[in-house]
Amino acid sequence: MKKGILLLLVITTVTANAQTLKDALYGGKLKTDSGTVIKKGDDLSTKIDTSRKKPVEPEKTKLTVVTVDSAAKKTTITSDVTPVDNAATTKDNNKIWKQFIDSAISTLNAEVMTSKKLKKGEYFMMVDYAIELDGKITINNVYPTPENKFLEEQVKERLSIDTPQLSPVLSGNGKPRRVIKRHNFTLVKN
């Protein structure tokens, strides 16, 4: 009898949707109207905002130049608005990185994959790299699967030799930040 009641209680708690109001409120689906009170029996369909959310526009950086004319003691202020377009920077960085990796793969296939220290087959490579504050790339780790120390050292060495200079990744306030990324590729030895 007790097991039956416990089972019934567990089934009702699993099927109950007690968090819908909280999920709607914190999920951004409810309109923000601080003057109204939502009660348990109210119809939420009238309060749900069906319009699309507008994306938050990034803050634009303003550069001001102040020039002071000493003879006339006149101050002129000019302002230029330079929008921060992080998406375009990311696309350019991805394009430059892809070209670099493609050229590195062809070099690795020609020089490293012909070594007798490697068995025949496919090697899945995962490269951890960081884009520093000034846009320089640092190769942190290389993980070959199946594991091979020789291949790991050679790939890390070849990628570290001639890494391209990328644009720094900007945070929401327009300041550069360090970003850690990963890239995967496959090398094949025949």
Secondary structure, DSSP 8 states (H G I E B T S, - for coil): -HHHHHHHHHHHHHH--TTHHHHHHHTT-B---TT----TTS-GGGTB--S---------EEEEEEEEETTTTEEEEEEEEE---HHHHHHHHHHHHHHHHHHHHHHHHHHTTT-TTS-SEEEEEEEEEEE-TTS-EEEEEEEEES--HHHHHHHHHHHHHT------EE-TTS-EE-EEEEEEEEEEE-
